[in-house]
Amino acid sequence: MNQEKETCQVKHEAAAGKMEKLSIHDNESIRSNIEQLTIELGEQKEFNHFILDDKQKAISTLSALITKGNCDEELKAHFKQALHFGLSVIEVMEIIKHCTKVAGFPHSINALFIFQNLLDENTK
């Protein structure tokens, strides 16, 4: 039982296919990160310590907003931001297509119309 408390074995499907051991200390690190995130959310601080670059954050945000639905103005603003951060029109379209599986057709088609209108506005 002590050994169970000290380590957990997790099957990691990597190329090597070896068993990876996670120590309790790793779990504590995860807990402290969650605690820090909770504090920052409560204080409404901006998160500047993530590893993701701006393009990756934009992809994540667009995916969340498309899936959420009913946030047209936010989605339009984040489409603009994604293009500003260097995502191509094709990449944004791919994100919308990919979200169809999770969000369903109505949310995705709405996102597509919002994005198309944004592109039309920018070409005028």
MOPAC internal coordinates of N, CA, C and O (Angstrom, degrees):
PM7 1SCF
backbone

  N    0.0000 0     0.00 0     0.00 0    0    0    0
  C    1.4381 1     0.00 0     0.00 0    1    0    0
  C    1.5283 1   111.42 1     0.00 0    2    1    0
  O    1.2310 1   120.07 1   141.15 1    3    2    1
  N    1.3503 1   117.48 1   -38.85 1    3    2    1
  C    1.4595 1   120.87 1   177.40 1    5    3    2
  C    1.5109 1   111.20 1   -60.40 1    6    5    3
  O    1.2310 1   121.79 1   139.27 1    7    6    5
  N    1.3082 1   114.19 1   -40.73 1    7    6    5
  C    1.4559 1   119.01 1  -179.60 1    9    7    6
  C    1.5329 1   110.02 1   -62.43 1   10    9    7
  O    1.2310 1   120.07 1   143.74 1   11   10    9
  N    1.3407 1   117.47 1   -36.26 1   11   10    9
  C    1.4580 1   121.39 1   177.02 1   13   11   10
  C    1.5063 1   111.52 1   -62.67 1   14   13   11
  O    1.2310 1   120.51 1   141.31 1   15   14   13
  N    1.3235 1   116.63 1   -38.69 1   15   14   13
  C    1.4533 1   120.96 1  -179.77 1   17   15   14
  C    1.5188 1   111.40 1   -68.57 1   18   17   15
  O    1.2310 1   120.07 1   147.60 1   19   18   17
  N    1.3162 1   117.48 1   -32.40 1   19   18   17
  C    1.4563 1   121.01 1  -175.91 1   21   19   18
  C    1.5209 1   113.43 1   -80.10 1   22   21   19
  O    1.2310 1   120.30 1   145.08 1   23   22   21
  N    1.3231 1   117.03 1   -34.92 1   23   22   21
  C    1.4652 1   118.36 1  -179.21 1   25   23   22
  C    1.5210 1   111.09 1  -142.21 1   26   25   23
  O    1.2310 1   121.06 1   -27.34 1   27   26   25
  N    1.2973 1   115.58 1   152.66 1   27   26   25
  C    1.4591 1   122.47 1   173.03 1   29   27   26
  C    1.5218 1   105.93 1  -120.55 1   30   29   27
  O    1.2310 1   120.59 1   -38.51 1   31   30   29
  N    1.2981 1   116.47 1   141.49 1   31   30   29
  C    1.4566 1   118.32 1   176.59 1   33   31   30
  C    1.5147 1   109.08 1  -103.28 1   34   33   31
  O    1.2310 1   121.44 1   -49.15 1   35   34   33
  N    1.2952 1   114.85 1   130.85 1   35   34   33
  C    1.4453 1   121.33 1  -178.62 1   37   35   34
  C    1.5192 1   107.78 1  -125.11 1   38   37   35
  O    1.2310 1   121.05 1   -50.64 1   39   38   37
  N    1.3082 1   115.60 1   129.36 1   39   38   37
  C    1.4611 1   118.44 1   178.17 1   41   39   38
  C    1.5257 1   107.76 1   -78.24 1   42   41   39
  O    1.2310 1   121.23 1   -60.15 1   43   42   41
  N    1.2760 1   115.25 1   119.85 1   43   42   41
  C    1.4575 1   121.54 1  -178.01 1   45   43   42
  C    1.5171 1   107.31 1  -109.27 1   46   45   43
  O    1.2310 1   120.30 1   -63.13 1   47   46   45
  N    1.3364 1   117.03 1   116.87 1   47   46   45
  C    1.4426 1   120.21 1  -176.01 1   49   47   46
  C    1.5266 1   110.19 1   -86.97 1   50   49   47
  O    1.2310 1   121.84 1  -109.83 1   51   50   49
  N    1.2973 1   114.08 1    70.17 1   51   50   49
  C    1.4583 1   120.79 1   177.36 1   53   51   50
  C    1.5223 1   108.00 1  -100.30 1   54   53   51
  O    1.2310 1   121.31 1    -2.66 1   55   54   53
  N    1.3043 1   115.10 1   177.34 1   55   54   53
  C    1.4660 1   119.19 1  -179.14 1   57   55   54
  C    1.5249 1   111.14 1   -58.35 1   58   57   55
  O    1.2310 1   120.03 1   140.86 1   59   58   57
  N    1.3095 1   117.55 1   -39.14 1   59   58   57
  C    1.4610 1   121.29 1  -179.17 1   61   59   58
  C    1.5190 1   110.83 1   -71.43 1   62   61   59
  O    1.2310 1   119.92 1   149.81 1   63   62   61
  N    1.3377 1   117.77 1   -30.19 1   63   62   61
  C    1.4522 1   121.70 1   178.81 1   65   63   62
  C    1.5238 1   113.78 1    67.08 1   66   65   63
  O    1.2310 1   120.28 1  -154.66 1   67   66   65
  N    1.3255 1   117.08 1    25.34 1   67   66   65
  C    1.4629 1   120.55 1  -178.32 1   69   67   66
  C    1.5166 1   110.16 1   -88.56 1   70   69   67
  O    1.2310 1   120.87 1   -18.31 1   71   70   69
  N    1.3104 1   115.94 1   161.69 1   71   70   69
  C    1.4572 1   121.24 1   174.72 1   73   71   70
  C    1.5255 1   108.01 1   -80.59 1   74   73   71
  O    1.2310 1   121.33 1   -45.00 1   75   74   73
  N    1.3036 1   115.06 1   135.00 1   75   74   73
  C    1.4583 1   120.13 1  -179.03 1   77   75   74
  C    1.5289 1   107.59 1  -111.20 1   78   77   75
  O    1.2310 1   120.21 1   -42.97 1   79   78   77
  N    1.3089 1   117.20 1   137.03 1   79   78   77
  C    1.4602 1   120.80 1   179.03 1   81   79   78
  C    1.5113 1   109.34 1  -103.44 1   82   81   79
  O    1.2310 1   121.49 1   -49.63 1   83   82   81
  N    1.3134 1   114.75 1   130.37 1   83   82   81
  C    1.4550 1   120.43 1   175.36 1   85   83   82
  C    1.5197 1   107.51 1  -105.91 1   86   85   83
  O    1.2310 1   120.30 1   -54.46 1   87   86   85
  N    1.3021 1   117.02 1   125.54 1   87   86   85
  C    1.4521 1   119.85 1  -179.18 1   89   87   86
  C    1.5189 1   109.90 1   -82.66 1   90   89   87
  O    1.2310 1   121.34 1   -17.19 1   91   90   89
  N    1.2971 1   115.04 1   162.81 1   91   90   89
  C    1.4548 1   120.93 1   175.64 1   93   91   90
  C    1.5223 1   109.49 1   -60.34 1   94   93   91
  O    1.2310 1   120.18 1   147.96 1   95   94   93
  N    1.3284 1   117.26 1   -32.04 1   95   94   93
  C    1.4619 1   121.09 1   179.26 1   97   95   94
  C    1.5283 1   111.01 1   -63.17 1   98   97   95
  O    1.2310 1   120.22 1   142.74 1   99   98   97
  N    1.3473 1   117.18 1   -37.26 1   99   98   97
  C    1.4614 1   120.30 1   175.97 1  101   99   98
  C    1.5255 1   110.08 1   -63.26 1  102  101   99
  O    1.2310 1   120.67 1   138.63 1  103  102  101
  N    1.3390 1   116.32 1   -41.37 1  103  102  101
  C    1.4637 1   120.17 1   178.21 1  105  103  102
  C    1.5199 1   110.77 1   -63.65 1  106  105  103
  O    1.2310 1   120.34 1   141.54 1  107  106  105
  N    1.3334 1   116.95 1   -38.46 1  107  106  105
  C    1.4651 1   120.86 1   177.71 1  109  107  106
  C    1.5260 1   110.41 1   -63.06 1  110  109  107
  O    1.2310 1   120.58 1   141.37 1  111  110  109
  N    1.3317 1   116.50 1   -38.63 1  111  110  109
  C    1.4566 1   120.68 1   178.86 1  113  111  110
  C    1.5295 1   110.34 1   -63.51 1  114  113  111
  O    1.2310 1   120.75 1   138.52 1  115  114  113
  N    1.3246 1   116.17 1   -41.48 1  115  114  113
  C    1.4604 1   120.58 1   177.51 1  117  115  114
  C    1.5218 1   109.55 1   -62.31 1  118  117  115
  O    1.2310 1   120.51 1   134.75 1  119  118  117
  N    1.3304 1   116.62 1   -45.25 1  119  118  117
  C    1.4625 1   120.72 1   178.96 1  121  119  118
  C    1.5293 1   111.55 1   -59.79 1  122  121  119
  O    1.2310 1   120.25 1   137.02 1  123  122  121
  N    1.3364 1   117.13 1   -42.98 1  123  122  121
  C    1.4606 1   119.05 1  -178.69 1  125  123  122
  C    1.5336 1   110.63 1   -66.58 1  126  125  123
  O    1.2310 1   120.09 1   145.27 1  127  126  125
  N    1.3401 1   117.43 1   -34.73 1  127  126  125
  C    1.4655 1   120.08 1   176.39 1  129  127  126
  C    1.5246 1   110.99 1   -65.42 1  130  129  127
  O    1.2310 1   120.62 1   139.96 1  131  130  129
  N    1.3291 1   116.42 1   -40.04 1  131  130  129
  C    1.4636 1   120.39 1   178.31 1  133  131  130
  C    1.5290 1   110.02 1   -65.76 1  134  133  131
  O    1.2310 1   120.65 1   138.18 1  135  134  133
  N    1.3243 1   116.36 1   -41.82 1  135  134  133
  C    1.4648 1   120.05 1   177.70 1  137  135  134
  C    1.5248 1   110.82 1   -61.17 1  138  137  135
  O    1.2310 1   120.32 1   135.66 1  139  138  137
  N    1.3196 1   117.00 1   -44.34 1  139  138  137
  C    1.4663 1   121.23 1   179.64 1  141  139  138
  C    1.5207 1   110.53 1   -62.81 1  142  141  139
  O    1.2310 1   120.21 1   137.15 1  143  142  141
  N    1.3190 1   117.20 1   -42.85 1  143  142  141
  C    1.4641 1   122.23 1   178.75 1  145  143  142
  C    1.5224 1   110.32 1   -61.13 1  146  145  143
  O    1.2310 1   120.36 1   137.53 1  147  146  145
  N    1.3299 1   116.91 1   -42.47 1  147  146  145
  C    1.4586 1   121.63 1   179.16 1  149  147  146
  C    1.5243 1   111.11 1   -62.46 1  150  149  147
  O    1.2310 1   120.62 1   137.19 1  151  150  149
  N    1.3063 1   116.41 1   -42.81 1  151  150  149
  C    1.4682 1   120.48 1   178.47 1  153  151  150
  C    1.5275 1   110.09 1   -63.50 1  154  153  151
  O    1.2310 1   120.13 1   134.04 1  155  154  153
  N    1.3128 1   117.36 1   -45.96 1  155  154  153
  C    1.4630 1   120.89 1  -178.42 1  157  155  154
  C    1.5210 1   111.48 1   -65.99 1  158  157  155
  O    1.2310 1   120.31 1   143.61 1  159  158  157
  N    1.3344 1   117.02 1   -36.39 1  159  158  157
  C    1.4667 1   119.44 1   176.35 1  161  159  158
  C    1.5192 1   110.33 1   -63.23 1  162  161  159
  O    1.2310 1   120.72 1   136.87 1  163  162  161
  N    1.3289 1   116.22 1   -43.13 1  163  162  161
  C    1.4547 1   121.32 1   179.25 1  165  163  162
  C    1.5157 1   112.49 1   -62.51 1  166  165  163
  O    1.2310 1   120.80 1   144.15 1  167  166  165
  N    1.3049 1   116.08 1   -35.85 1  167  166  165
  C    1.4705 1   121.19 1   179.92 1  169  167  166
  C    1.5279 1   112.02 1   -90.39 1  170  169  167
  O    1.2310 1   120.72 1  -179.08 1  171  170  169
  N    1.3233 1   116.22 1     0.92 1  171  170  169
  C    1.4649 1   123.84 1   179.92 1  173  171  170
  C    1.5267 1   112.20 1    53.35 1  174  173  171
  O    1.2310 1   121.25 1  -136.98 1  175  174  173
  N    1.3212 1   115.22 1    43.02 1  175  174  173
  C    1.4616 1   120.47 1   176.74 1  177  175  174
  C    1.5207 1   109.09 1   -82.65 1  178  177  175
  O    1.2310 1   120.98 1   -24.10 1  179  178  177
  N    1.3241 1   115.73 1   155.90 1  179  178  177
  C    1.4543 1   120.57 1   174.83 1  181  179  178
  C    1.5199 1   108.30 1   -84.64 1  182  181  179
  O    1.2310 1   120.91 1   -40.17 1  183  182  181
  N    1.3223 1   115.86 1   139.83 1  183  182  181
  C    1.4608 1   120.52 1  -178.39 1  185  183  182
  C    1.5264 1   109.14 1   -88.61 1  186  185  183
  O    1.2310 1   120.81 1   -65.89 1  187  186  185
  N    1.3115 1   116.05 1   114.11 1  187  186  185
  C    1.4630 1   120.59 1  -179.64 1  189  187  186
  C    1.5140 1   112.09 1  -117.57 1  190  189  187
  O    1.2310 1   120.04 1  -168.73 1  191  190  189
  N    1.3192 1   117.54 1    11.27 1  191  190  189
  C    1.4509 1   119.34 1  -173.17 1  193  191  190
  C    1.5274 1   112.84 1  -113.31 1  194  193  191
  O    1.2310 1   120.17 1  -163.44 1  195  194  193
  N    1.3162 1   117.28 1    16.56 1  195  194  193
  C    1.4547 1   119.51 1  -179.72 1  197  195  194
  C    1.5250 1   110.72 1   -85.51 1  198  197  195
  O    1.2310 1   121.18 1   -21.61 1  199  198  197
  N    1.2914 1   115.34 1   158.39 1  199  198  197
  C    1.4540 1   122.45 1  -178.99 1  201  199  198
  C    1.5318 1   111.35 1   -81.75 1  202  201  199
  O    1.2310 1   120.18 1   156.95 1  203  202  201
  N    1.3192 1   117.27 1   -23.05 1  203  202  201
  C    1.4571 1   120.85 1  -177.19 1  205  203  202
  C    1.5284 1   111.55 1   -64.08 1  206  205  203
  O    1.2310 1   120.99 1   -37.76 1  207  206  205
  N    1.3308 1   115.71 1   142.24 1  207  206  205
  C    1.4598 1   118.77 1   174.61 1  209  207  206
  C    1.5380 1   108.84 1   -85.58 1  210  209  207
  O    1.2310 1   120.37 1    -2.86 1  211  210  209
  N    1.3195 1   116.89 1   177.14 1  211  210  209
  C    1.4690 1   120.95 1  -175.26 1  213  211  210
  C    1.5275 1   112.52 1   -62.04 1  214  213  211
  O    1.2310 1   120.05 1   141.18 1  215  214  213
  N    1.3300 1   117.51 1   -38.82 1  215  214  213
  C    1.4672 1   120.30 1   179.10 1  217  215  214
  C    1.5311 1   110.81 1   -64.59 1  218  217  215
  O    1.2310 1   120.32 1   137.72 1  219  218  217
  N    1.3210 1   116.99 1   -42.28 1  219  218  217
  C    1.4622 1   120.27 1   179.69 1  221  219  218
  C    1.5298 1   110.76 1   -65.70 1  222  221  219
  O    1.2310 1   120.50 1   140.03 1  223  222  221
  N    1.3232 1   116.65 1   -39.97 1  223  222  221
  C    1.4673 1   120.39 1   177.03 1  225  223  222
  C    1.5254 1   110.30 1   -63.14 1  226  225  223
  O    1.2310 1   120.55 1   139.68 1  227  226  225
  N    1.3356 1   116.55 1   -40.32 1  227  226  225
  C    1.4643 1   120.67 1   179.90 1  229  227  226
  C    1.5286 1   110.55 1   -63.73 1  230  229  227
  O    1.2310 1   120.02 1   138.58 1  231  230  229
  N    1.3161 1   117.56 1   -41.42 1  231  230  229
  C    1.4612 1   121.71 1   178.33 1  233  231  230
  C    1.5260 1   110.10 1   -61.72 1  234  233  231
  O    1.2310 1   120.88 1   134.70 1  235  234  233
  N    1.3172 1   115.92 1   -45.30 1  235  234  233
  C    1.4603 1   121.09 1   179.88 1  237  235  234
  C    1.5308 1   111.15 1   -62.46 1  238  237  235
  O    1.2310 1   120.63 1   134.39 1  239  238  237
  N    1.3201 1   116.40 1   -45.61 1  239  238  237
  C    1.4616 1   121.11 1  -178.64 1  241  239  238
  C    1.5182 1   111.19 1   -65.35 1  242  241  239
  O    1.2310 1   120.26 1   135.19 1  243  242  241
  N    1.3295 1   117.10 1   -44.81 1  243  242  241
  C    1.4662 1   120.00 1   178.61 1  245  243  242
  C    1.5301 1   110.67 1   -60.75 1  246  245  243
  O    1.2310 1   120.57 1   136.69 1  247  246  245
  N    1.3013 1   116.52 1   -43.31 1  247  246  245
  C    1.4697 1   120.27 1   179.41 1  249  247  246
  C    1.5191 1   111.03 1   -60.05 1  250  249  247
  O    1.2310 1   120.63 1   136.30 1  251  250  249
  N    1.3147 1   116.41 1   -43.70 1  251  250  249
  C    1.4644 1   120.66 1  -179.46 1  253  251  250
  C    1.5263 1   110.95 1   -65.38 1  254  253  251
  O    1.2310 1   120.11 1   135.02 1  255  254  253
  N    1.3285 1   117.40 1   -44.98 1  255  254  253
  C    1.4617 1   120.47 1  -178.08 1  257  255  254
  C    1.5241 1   112.41 1   -68.20 1  258  257  255
  O    1.2310 1   120.44 1   140.60 1  259  258  257
  N    1.3296 1   116.77 1   -39.40 1  259  258  257
  C    1.4664 1   119.82 1   177.55 1  261  259  258
  C    1.5245 1   109.68 1   -62.59 1  262  261  259
  O    1.2310 1   120.78 1   136.01 1  263  262  261
  N    1.3096 1   116.11 1   -43.99 1  263  262  261
  C    1.4613 1   121.08 1  -178.85 1  265  263  262
  C    1.5275 1   111.19 1   -67.61 1  266  265  263
  O    1.2310 1   120.54 1   141.72 1  267  266  265
  N    1.3144 1   116.57 1   -38.28 1  267  266  265
  C    1.4702 1   121.09 1  -179.95 1  269  267  266
  C    1.5301 1   111.11 1   -64.57 1  270  269  267
  O    1.2310 1   120.33 1   134.62 1  271  270  269
  N    1.3198 1   116.97 1   -45.38 1  271  270  269
  C    1.4587 1   121.34 1  -177.75 1  273  271  270
  C    1.5130 1   112.00 1    74.93 1  274  273  271
  O    1.2310 1   121.02 1   -11.09 1  275  274  273
  N    1.3312 1   115.65 1   168.91 1  275  274  273
  C    1.4670 1   123.19 1   176.88 1  277  275  274
  C    1.5312 1   113.75 1    53.54 1  278  277  275
  O    1.2310 1   120.46 1  -140.62 1  279  278  277
  N    1.3136 1   116.72 1    39.38 1  279  278  277
  C    1.4680 1   120.90 1   176.64 1  281  279  278
  C    1.5319 1   108.07 1  -142.26 1  282  281  279
  O    1.2310 1   121.42 1  -123.93 1  283  282  281
  N    1.3328 1   114.89 1    56.07 1  283  282  281
  C    1.4607 1   121.57 1  -171.66 1  285  283  282
  C    1.5269 1   113.65 1   -59.26 1  286  285  283
  O    1.2310 1   120.06 1   135.03 1  287  286  285
  N    1.3209 1   117.49 1   -44.97 1  287  286  285
  C    1.4697 1   119.94 1  -177.85 1  289  287  286
  C    1.5341 1   111.25 1   -66.93 1  290  289  287
  O    1.2310 1   120.57 1   138.92 1  291  290  289
  N    1.3267 1   116.52 1   -41.08 1  291  290  289
  C    1.4683 1   120.01 1   177.22 1  293  291  290
  C    1.5262 1   110.28 1   -62.47 1  294  293  291
  O    1.2310 1   121.37 1   137.17 1  295  294  293
  N    1.3213 1   114.97 1   -42.83 1  295  294  293
  C    1.4668 1   120.22 1  -178.70 1  297  295  294
  C    1.5281 1   110.49 1   -63.16 1  298  297  295
  O    1.2310 1   120.56 1   136.53 1  299  298  297
  N    1.3294 1   116.53 1   -43.47 1  299  298  297
  C    1.4703 1   120.56 1   178.40 1  301  299  298
  C    1.5296 1   110.63 1   -60.00 1  302  301  299
  O    1.2310 1   120.78 1   134.91 1  303  302  301
  N    1.3323 1   116.11 1   -45.09 1  303  302  301
  C    1.4680 1   120.38 1   179.85 1  305  303  302
  C    1.5285 1   111.01 1   -62.39 1  306  305  303
  O    1.2310 1   120.35 1   139.86 1  307  306  305
  N    1.3256 1   116.93 1   -40.14 1  307  306  305
  C    1.4642 1   119.60 1  -178.65 1  309  307  306
  C    1.5273 1   112.34 1   -77.28 1  310  309  307
  O    1.2310 1   119.75 1   154.15 1  311  310  309
  N    1.3285 1   118.09 1   -25.85 1  311  310  309
  C    1.4665 1   119.65 1   170.96 1  313  311  310
  C    1.5296 1   109.26 1   -63.74 1  314  313  311
  O    1.2310 1   120.60 1   135.28 1  315  314  313
  N    1.3326 1   116.46 1   -44.72 1  315  314  313
  C    1.4695 1   120.59 1   177.94 1  317  315  314
  C    1.5281 1   110.45 1   -59.79 1  318  317  315
  O    1.2310 1   121.39 1   134.60 1  319  318  317
  N    1.3278 1   114.95 1   -45.40 1  319  318  317
  C    1.4606 1   119.61 1  -178.79 1  321  319  318
  C    1.5288 1   111.24 1   -63.86 1  322  321  319
  O    1.2310 1   120.24 1   139.51 1  323  322  321
  N    1.3203 1   117.15 1   -40.49 1  323  322  321
  C    1.4682 1   121.18 1   179.97 1  325  323  322
  C    1.5269 1   110.60 1   -61.30 1  326  325  323
  O    1.2310 1   120.64 1   136.86 1  327  326  325
  N    1.3186 1   116.38 1   -43.14 1  327  326  325
  C    1.4712 1   119.95 1   177.70 1  329  327  326
  C    1.5269 1   110.30 1   -65.03 1  330  329  327
  O    1.2310 1   120.73 1   140.90 1  331  330  329
  N    1.3306 1   116.21 1   -39.10 1  331  330  329
  C    1.4698 1   120.85 1   177.75 1  333  331  330
  C    1.5319 1   111.42 1   -62.44 1  334  333  331
  O    1.2310 1   120.72 1   143.07 1  335  334  333
  N    1.3427 1   116.22 1   -36.93 1  335  334  333
  C    1.4630 1   120.64 1  -179.57 1  337  335  334
  C    1.5249 1   112.76 1   -77.83 1  338  337  335
  O    1.2310 1   119.91 1   175.72 1  339  338  337
  N    1.3327 1   117.78 1    -4.28 1  339  338  337
  C    1.4515 1   120.31 1   173.64 1  341  339  338
  C    1.5133 1   116.36 1   108.85 1  342  341  339
  O    1.2310 1   119.60 1  -176.12 1  343  342  341
  N    1.3292 1   118.36 1     3.88 1  343  342  341
  C    1.4605 1   118.65 1   174.30 1  345  343  342
  C    1.5217 1   107.95 1   -70.39 1  346  345  343
  O    1.2310 1   120.51 1   -39.12 1  347  346  345
  N    1.3096 1   116.63 1   140.88 1  347  346  345
  C    1.4606 1   120.53 1   178.72 1  349  347  346
  C    1.5266 1   109.41 1   -84.18 1  350  349  347
  O    1.2310 1   120.73 1   -15.35 1  351  350  349
  N    1.3090 1   116.22 1   164.65 1  351  350  349
  C    1.4661 1   121.34 1   176.70 1  353  351  350
  C    1.5243 1   109.29 1   -59.27 1  354  353  351
  O    1.2310 1   120.53 1   140.01 1  355  354  353
  N    1.3080 1   116.59 1   -39.99 1  355  354  353
  C    1.4719 1   120.83 1  -179.87 1  357  355  354
  C    1.5243 1   110.87 1   -64.68 1  358  357  355
  O    1.2310 1   120.03 1   140.10 1  359  358  357
  N    1.3243 1   117.55 1   -39.90 1  359  358  357
  C    1.4691 1   120.64 1   178.46 1  361  359  358
  C    1.5280 1   111.06 1   -64.47 1  362  361  359
  O    1.2310 1   120.58 1   137.80 1  363  362  361
  N    1.3337 1   116.49 1   -42.20 1  363  362  361
  C    1.4717 1   119.81 1   178.56 1  365  363  362
  C    1.5264 1   110.07 1   -64.06 1  366  365  363
  O    1.2310 1   120.43 1   138.60 1  367  366  365
  N    1.3195 1   116.79 1   -41.40 1  367  366  365
  C    1.4732 1   120.47 1   177.76 1  369  367  366
  C    1.5288 1   110.57 1   -61.63 1  370  369  367
  O    1.2310 1   120.49 1   141.17 1  371  370  369
  N    1.3016 1   116.67 1   -38.83 1  371  370  369
  C    1.4660 1   121.19 1   178.75 1  373  371  370
  C    1.5328 1   110.72 1   -64.99 1  374  373  371
  O    1.2310 1   120.30 1   141.26 1  375  374  373
  N    1.3296 1   117.04 1   -38.74 1  375  374  373
  C    1.4661 1   120.79 1   176.98 1  377  375  374
  C    1.5271 1   109.67 1   -61.78 1  378  377  375
  O    1.2310 1   120.64 1   134.81 1  379  378  377
  N    1.3315 1   116.39 1   -45.19 1  379  378  377
  C    1.4629 1   120.51 1   178.85 1  381  379  378
  C    1.5240 1   110.38 1   -60.71 1  382  381  379
  O    1.2310 1   120.40 1   133.67 1  383  382  381
  N    1.3315 1   116.85 1   -46.33 1  383  382  381
  C    1.4697 1   120.61 1   178.98 1  385  383  382
  C    1.5237 1   111.19 1   -60.75 1  386  385  383
  O    1.2310 1   120.80 1   136.36 1  387  386  385
  N    1.3160 1   116.08 1   -43.64 1  387  386  385
  C    1.4620 1   120.41 1  -178.78 1  389  387  386
  C    1.5307 1   111.02 1   -62.71 1  390  389  387
  O    1.2310 1   120.15 1   142.70 1  391  390  389
  N    1.3170 1   117.32 1   -37.30 1  391  390  389
  C    1.4717 1   121.23 1  -178.68 1  393  391  390
  C    1.5244 1   112.53 1   -70.03 1  394  393  391
  O    1.2310 1   120.02 1   163.07 1  395  394  393
  N    1.3168 1   117.57 1   -16.93 1  395  394  393
  C    1.4636 1   120.35 1   179.76 1  397  395  394
  C    1.5216 1   111.07 1   -57.96 1  398  397  395
  O    1.2310 1   120.28 1   142.20 1  399  398  397
  N    1.3194 1   117.06 1   -37.80 1  399  398  397
  C    1.4636 1   121.30 1  -179.15 1  401  399  398
  C    1.5203 1   112.01 1   -64.30 1  402  401  399
  O    1.2310 1   120.48 1   145.57 1  403  402  401
  N    1.3291 1   116.69 1   -34.43 1  403  402  401
  C    1.4630 1   121.54 1  -176.44 1  405  403  402
  C    1.5275 1   111.11 1   -94.59 1  406  405  403
  O    1.2310 1   120.80 1   132.73 1  407  406  405
  N    1.3252 1   116.07 1   -47.27 1  407  406  405
  C    1.4651 1   121.36 1  -172.96 1  409  407  406
  C    1.5221 1   112.61 1   -84.19 1  410  409  407
  O    1.2310 1   120.80 1   156.29 1  411  410  409
  N    1.3098 1   116.08 1   -23.71 1  411  410  409
  C    1.4591 1   119.94 1  -175.24 1  413  411  410
  C    1.5150 1   110.83 1    93.49 1  414  413  411
  O    1.2310 1   121.70 1   -17.32 1  415  414  413
  N    1.3179 1   114.34 1   162.68 1  415  414  413
  C    1.4635 1   121.10 1  -175.52 1  417  415  414
  C    1.5298 1   113.34 1   -62.34 1  418  417  415
  O    1.2310 1   118.58 1   135.00 1  419  418  417
  N    1.3449 1   120.32 1   -45.00 1  419  418  417
  C    1.4699 1   119.31 1  -177.42 1  421  419  418
  C    1.5330 1   113.88 1   -57.76 1  422  421  419
  O    1.2310 1   119.95 1   136.03 1  423  422  421
  N    1.3336 1   117.69 1   -43.97 1  423  422  421
  C    1.4682 1   119.99 1   179.37 1  425  423  422
  C    1.5272 1   110.78 1   -66.48 1  426  425  423
  O    1.2310 1   120.70 1   139.35 1  427  426  425
  N    1.3104 1   116.27 1   -40.65 1  427  426  425
  C    1.4688 1   119.54 1  -178.10 1  429  427  426
  C    1.5175 1   112.14 1   -69.65 1  430  429  427
  O    1.2310 1   120.38 1   139.20 1  431  430  429
  N    1.3198 1   116.87 1   -40.80 1  431  430  429
  C    1.4722 1   118.51 1  -179.86 1  433  431  430
  C    1.5273 1   110.06 1   -67.86 1  434  433  431
  O    1.2310 1   120.34 1   145.20 1  435  434  433
  N    1.3337 1   116.95 1   -34.80 1  435  434  433
  C    1.4609 1   120.69 1   175.53 1  437  435  434
  C    1.5321 1   109.92 1   -62.71 1  438  437  435
  O    1.2310 1   120.33 1   134.98 1  439  438  437
  N    1.3277 1   116.97 1   -45.02 1  439  438  437
  C    1.4685 1   121.13 1   177.99 1  441  439  438
  C    1.5257 1   110.57 1   -61.75 1  442  441  439
  O    1.2310 1   120.74 1   140.78 1  443  442  441
  N    1.3070 1   116.20 1   -39.22 1  443  442  441
  C    1.4583 1   120.83 1   179.20 1  445  443  442
  C    1.5290 1   110.84 1   -62.67 1  446  445  443
  O    1.2310 1   120.23 1   136.54 1  447  446  445
  N    1.3403 1   117.16 1   -43.46 1  447  446  445
  C    1.4640 1   120.69 1   178.06 1  449  447  446
  C    1.5283 1   111.26 1   -64.01 1  450  449  447
  O    1.2310 1   120.47 1   138.48 1  451  450  449
  N    1.3252 1   116.70 1   -41.52 1  451  450  449
  C    1.4677 1   120.67 1   178.93 1  453  451  450
  C    1.5269 1   109.87 1   -62.24 1  454  453  451
  O    1.2310 1   120.49 1   135.44 1  455  454  453
  N    1.3218 1   116.66 1   -44.56 1  455  454  453
  C    1.4640 1   120.77 1  -179.38 1  457  455  454
  C    1.5233 1   110.64 1   -66.18 1  458  457  455
  O    1.2310 1   120.27 1   137.63 1  459  458  457
  N    1.3307 1   117.08 1   -42.37 1  459  458  457
  C    1.4618 1   121.10 1   179.43 1  461  459  458
  C    1.5249 1   110.67 1   -62.39 1  462  461  459
  O    1.2310 1   120.42 1   137.49 1  463  462  461
  N    1.3386 1   116.81 1   -42.51 1  463  462  461
  C    1.4707 1   120.35 1   177.57 1  465  463  462
  C    1.5220 1   111.46 1   -62.36 1  466  465  463
  O    1.2310 1   120.45 1   140.82 1  467  466  465
  N    1.3215 1   116.75 1   -39.18 1  467  466  465
  C    1.4642 1   121.16 1   177.24 1  469  467  466
  C    1.5276 1   110.34 1   -62.14 1  470  469  467
  O    1.2310 1   120.98 1   134.60 1  471  470  469
  N    1.3215 1   115.73 1   -45.40 1  471  470  469
  C    1.4718 1   119.12 1   178.64 1  473  471  470
  C    1.5244 1   111.18 1   -63.31 1  474  473  471
  O    1.2310 1   120.51 1   140.11 1  475  474  473
  N    1.3412 1   116.63 1   -39.89 1  475  474  473
  C    1.4744 1   120.19 1   178.07 1  477  475  474
  C    1.5136 1   111.42 1   -63.04 1  478  477  475
  O    1.2310 1   120.37 1   139.56 1  479  478  477
  N    1.3555 1   116.89 1   -40.44 1  479  478  477
  C    1.4590 1   121.70 1   177.64 1  481  479  478
  C    1.5212 1   111.42 1   -61.70 1  482  481  479
  O    1.2310 1   120.55 1   140.55 1  483  482  481
  N    1.3114 1   116.56 1   -39.45 1  483  482  481
  C    1.4622 1   121.65 1  -176.99 1  485  483  482
  C    1.5261 1   112.72 1   -74.49 1  486  485  483
  O    1.2310 1   119.91 1   160.14 1  487  486  485
  N    1.3264 1   117.77 1   -19.86 1  487  486  485
  C    1.4680 1   119.75 1  -179.08 1  489  487  486
  C    1.5299 1   111.58 1   -92.67 1  490  489  487
  O    1.2310 1   120.05 1   173.05 1  491  490  489
  N    1.3192 1   117.50 1    -6.95 1  491  490  489
  C    1.4871 1   120.54 1   179.33 1  493  491  490
  C    1.4959 1   111.53 1   -80.88 1  494  493  491
  O    1.2310 1   120.10 1   180.00 1  495  494  493

